[in-house]
Amino acid sequence: MDEDRHISDVKKLYYLIERNRYETAENILGTALTKDPDNVDLQYISAIIDKETDRLYEAEKTLKHILSKKPDHVEAKYLLAQVYIDRNEFPGAERLLIDLIRTYPREPQYFASYAHVMMQTINLEKAEKLAAEALRLDPGHPGALTASILCSLSKGKRLKANDQFSDLIKNYPNAAFSAHSLYIILVENKKYRAAMRIAQELLKDHPDNPDYLEMVKSLRLVTHPAMLPLYPLQRWGWQASAVMWVLFIIAGRMASKYLPDAQAIVIIYSFLGFVAYSWIAPFVLKRFLK
């Protein structure tokens, strides 16, 4: 009878979690845990609710407790990897996913999750290979398709990505969220052209979305062809400016010492022209692209 009640509670809790009814689930869970505090199934469900309600430290604590008792609890190990991903603790997530892949080399979900971790750390080559392996195991896996398409877009492989991207965005709403997340990561890492390609694809599939339009507009200046000569300054900021001035001083001294005056003047004025261009071009383009 107790076993039947336990099974009934677990089924009811999963039913409520699937419908995001976490408060009701917690009330039932609290009663069930009072009667059976050492039940691993109930502890795992508690961790799910904590993760879904952004109580990530509580979820981590519970999952580590489960794994200390049952090191081979696959679901707890995978959920802990997701908790680490939510907290941007990618090395911890990577270790767990590698362990799961070694144990279950034919499970596409683990390869797809690992691919998303690699995307968030801008290791796109590895992400693409992991996504390809997941798709080999399951050609329709949405997480793997998302990772593969985003890697292709960020690397400029539009022909490979375009056929799948629209259908994926329409059929899997989380794909748009993943694309938006990768856009933010690419911008933060100053990979503006890759970010622009993703923003353009999102806008193409959602032309009335003002956020996607703003994403494209915000990158028009930094990705304009006229800004290509200034790429080092865009990519590395003040460090590149410092190196540029050091090189200018060295080049100017060497030119004046070892080259004829005419050639030295050409070199010095060319560099000054580049400096002037770096100041003027962004200002002019910004007004032109309004």
N, C-alpha and C positions, 0 to 999 in steps of 0.2 A: 504493500500500500504506500509506504514512504517513497519507494523507488518510483512508483507511478506518479506520485505527487511531484517528485523532483523533475521527472521528464516533462510533466505538464507545465511546471513553472518555467523551465528552460525554453520550451516552445513558445509560451506566452511572451516571455521576455524578448526573444528574437523577433516575434511578430511586432511588438511595440517599437523595438529599435528600428526595424525596417521602415516604420511609419513616423520616425522621429518623435515618438511620444516618450521622451526620456524621463520626464517627471513621474509619469505613471509607472514606468519601468523601474525607476529607483525605489518607489514605494514598495512594489512587490519584491524587488531584489533585497531590500533591507530586511523584510520579514523572513525571506528564505535564508539569508545569510545568518540571521540570529539563530535559526534552528540548525543550520549546518555550515558553520563558519569556515571549515576546511575544505569545502567542496570546490574543486578546481574549475568546474564548468561555470559556477556562479561567480567565482573570482575573475575569470576571463571575461564574462559578460560585464562585470563591474568596470574592468579596464576599457572595454569598448565604449561604454557610456562616458567614462572620464575623457577618453580621446575625442569623442564626438562633441563633447561640451567644452572642449579646450582646457580641460584640467590635465595637462600633459604630464606634469610631474607626478600626480597621483597615479595616472595610468602607467607610467614607467615603473613606479615603486611596486605596483601590483604585479605587473608582468615579470619583473625581475624575481619577485617572490615565487611566482608560478614556476619559472625556469630553474630556480634553485631547487625546487622539489621535483620537477619533471623537465630535465634539460632537453628532452626530445619533443616538447610540446610545440608542434610546427606552427599552429595558429598564433600562439603567444609570441613566438620568435618573429613571425612576419609582422604582427601588429606592433611589436616593439620597434621594428625597423621603420614602420610608418610614423610612429611617435617621434623618432629621431629625425625623420625627414621634415615633419611639421616644425620641429625646433631648430632646423638648419644644422643639425649635428650629423653631417654627411658621412664622416669616417665611421661612426658607430653604425649607421644604417648600412653602409657598404660591407662591413664585416659580417653582419647578420645575413645580408642577401647573398654574399659569396658562400657562406656556410649552407644556406638553403639550396643554392644552385648545385653545390657539390653533392648534396644528399638527394636532391630531386632534379636531375639534369634535363628532364623532359617536361618541366612545368613552365609554360610560357610567361605566367604572371610574374615570376621572380626575375626573369630576364628583362621584362618590360619595366618593372619597378627599378631595377638596377640602371636601366637605360635612362630613366627620368632623373635619377640621382646624378648620373654623369652629365646630363644636360644642364642641371642646375649648377654644376661645378665647371661648366664650359669645356668639358672634355667630349667634344662632339664626335670625334673619330670613334672613340670607344662606345659612346651612346649609339651610334649608327650600327656598329657591329652587334651590340647586344639586342637592339631592336630587330635586326635582320634574323638573328637566331630565334627570337620569340616568334617572329612571323613564319619562320620555317616550321616551327612546331604547331602554330595556329595562325594561318594566313588572315583570319578575320579578327584577330585580337585587337580591341580598340586602343588599349594602352600602348601596344607595340606600334600600331599604325600611327598614333599620335606622335610618338617619339621619332619614328622613321621620317614622317612628313616634315616635322619641325627641323630635324637635322638637315634634311635636303633643302628646305627653304633657307635656313641660315647659311648654308654653304653655296647658295645660288643655283641649286639643281632643280629649277622650276619644272622642267618637263617630267621629271620623276614624281614630283609632289602634286602637281596641279590636278591630275585626274582623281586623286584620292581625297584631296583636302576638302573640297566642297561637301562631298557626301559625308565625310567624317564629322565636320562641324554641324551639319544638319541632324545626323543620326546620334551623335554623342555630344551632348551639351558640355561635358567636362573638357572636351577637346579645345573649345574656345578659351576656357579658363587656363588650360595648360599653355596654349599659344600666347596668351596675354602675360602669363608668368615668365615665359622664356623671353618675351619682348623686354620686360623690365630687367631681367638678368643681363641680357645683351647690352642694353643701354647703360646699365651700371658699369659694365666692363668696357664701355666705349666701342662696342662693335656695332656701329650705327647702320651700316649697309645691310647687315644680316637682320637687324631689328626692323629696318624699313621694309624689307621683303615680307616679313611676317605681318607687319601692320597693314601692308597693302592687300595681302590675301584676306585678312580679317575684314577689312573694309569692303572688299569685293563681295564677300558673302553676306555682309550686314551693312549695306550702303546707307541705311538710315541711322546707324549708331553714331552718336556725336563723339563718344569716347574714342572710337577707332579713327574717325576723321581727325580728331585732335592729335592722335598718335602719329598719323602720317604727316600732318602739317608741322608738328614739332621737329621732325627729322628732315624736312625739305632743305633746310639751310646746310646742315652738316654733311648731307649726302650729295649736294649739288656738285657737278663735275668741276666747277670753278674752285671748289674747296680742296680738290685733290692735292695740290702742292702743299697745303697746310695740314695734311694728314698727320705727320709726326706731332705737330702742336696739339691737334685734337686728341690724339691717342694718349700722349704722355704729359700734356699740360705744361706746368712750370718747369718740370725736369727737362723737357725738350727745349724750352726757351733758354734755360741755363746752359745746356750743352751747345745750343746754337750760338750764343754770345761768346762762349769760350773758343769755339771753332773759328768764329769771325776774328777774334783777336789774334789767334795763332796764324790763321791764313793771311790776315793783313800784314803781320810782321814778316812772315816768310816771303810774301809777295813783294813787299817793299825792299827786302834784303837781297833776294835772289833773282827777281824778274825785272825786266825793263819797266820804266815808269808807266808807259802806256798800258801794258798788260796788268800791272799792279792796280792802276786806276779802274780798269774794267772789272777786275775781280771785286774790288772794294765797293764799287757802285752797284754791281750785280747783287751783292749781298744786301746793301742798303735798300735796293729796289724790292728784294724779297721781304725785308722787314716792313717796308711801307705797304706792300701788298697784303701782308698778314694783318695789318691794321685796317686797311681801307676795304678790302674785298668783303669781309663779313658784314660790315655796315651797309655797303651798297646792295649786297644780295638780300639782306634782311628787308630793306625797303622795297626792293624789286619783287620779292616773293610774297608780299602781304596780300 
